[in-house]
Amino acid sequence: MTARRAALLGGLTALLIAGAAGVPGRSAVDPSIRLRYGLRPGAAYDQTTTLALAMQIKSEGLPEAAATLIQAIVKDSKQDLRLQGRVETGAKGGDGSLPLTYRLVDAKGTLTMGGQTKDLLGDPQRLAGATLGGRLLPDGRTIDLSGGPGDAAHPMPSGVKDRIIQSLPALPDRDIRIGERFEVPGGISLAGLPGGAQGQIEAKCAFTLKSLDDGVAVFDVLQTMSVPSGTSLPGNRTLAVSGGGTGTATYDRREGIFTSLKMEMDVLVTMGMSGAAVGGDPRLQQLPPGTVAEAVSIKAAVRGPMAVTMARAPAAP
């Protein structure tokens, strides 16, 4: 065997060994991903959001009689939400953007406290057909749902709009490798707070790429909640929020959408208020004067599952 042939054979053998061992450093699947929305012109996408939260509420600063009555008022507290919507896209514009409309197909939300249930969203018949105009920006990263000219006829409730925007996060401007993450700021309206207050909560989501193959990318999701600085509530009340949710999200690489987002929520909401505010509840009037302390803290542990699914609707026959 000549020296040249031996060198060639040795080189070929080295390549075969390297290929078997994966030394070249390039797998069959690109180890990074560039996330972009792949919404198609003239298509429709169905989305469903569900939320089922149970609230355990405890009070501090109240004598036993008042605490017992408070527990009777707020016992068995829970919040249920189900939104069904459809994203309908138009023709791509000259600037490369894609106009779209988010239309509510069905919306139901209830808050139960002390055996009493109230509707969080209003008449489902009135909500059905509520629309939110927007567009997919030319870079494919952002779905802008700031509204459209036809929204006034069927306005979208602000709490529902928050949920919809949160379910269609802005995508990162860089490639993501396994173990890397991107963060999405956001905010939601928190209903059913202790004392009947409403609050706007910051809800930041971090998506960490867990696995990647030809069809899907799977992310670990961590959501953290907090109260914006400078937040003030009526009646000299204070509000603190901690915790959030953990779960997973699945991105379909062929469709260019998140087809699933599932999280288990675990949030602690603490409301501080004066005794006068608590004592103003008609159901506490039976208590002797001075029973309610000057400062009261009510804590609500909110836990339960949240899920969002999305899929391209079958084309009309």
C-alpha positions, 0 to 999 in steps of 0.5 A: 500500500502506498503512503498516499493510499494509506493516508487517504484510507486513514482519513476516511476511517477517521471521518467514519469514526467521527461520524459515528461518535457525533464529533462534527458537532452538528446533529440532524436537528439544528440545536437552536431555533428562531421563533416566528409566528407562521400565521397563514393569510386567509386562515383561521385558528381556534384557541381555548383558554381555561382557568380553574382556581381555588382560593383559601383565605385566612385573616390576621388581626381579627378576634375569633368571632370576626375571623369565623364570620369572615371565613363564612363569607369567603369559604369555598372560594373559586374562580372558573374561566373558559374562553373560546376564540378564533383568530382570522387572518386577511391578506398580507399587506404591502409592508409585509404585515398580516391583518387579523381579527380575534373574535370571541366565540364563547366566554364564561367566567364565575367567581364563587364565595360563601356559596354565592356565585357571580358572573365575572364577564357578563352575559355570554350572549353579549360577549359572543362576537366581541372582536379585537383587531390587530396584525402580525408585524412584518418581523413575525415576532409580534402580534399587535392587538392594540385594536381595529376600527370595527372593535367599538361595535363589539368591545372586548372586556379588558380582563379578557383582552389581558388573557388573550394578549398573554396567550400570544407572547412576543417572540425573541429577536435572537435564536434560542438554544437548549437551556436558554430562555426569553422573557415576556412581560405582561399584566392581568386583572385580578378579580375577587380579591379580599375586600372586593378590590380589583387589582392590576398585576404584573405577570412576567413569563420566562420560557426556557428551551427544554427540548427540540426536534424536527416537529416541536420545541418544548419550553419550561415556563415560569411565571412570576407575579408582582404588584406594580410599584406605586399601586394604590387601592381605595380605602387605604388598602394595600396589596402584595402578590407573590408566586406565579405558575410553572408548566410547559409550552409546546411550539409547533415548528411547522405551523409557527404557533404555540399549540399548548401552554399548561401551568399550575398556578400558586399565588399568594395575595395579601390585602391589608386594610383598616378595621373600618373597611372590614367592618363596613361589610353588612354581614359584620354589623352584628359584631360588638363595637371594637371587635374588628382591629384597627389593622387587618391582613387577609391572605388568599392562597390561589392555586389551580391549573391554567391551560391554553391550546391553539390549532389551525382550523380545517379549511372550509369545504 
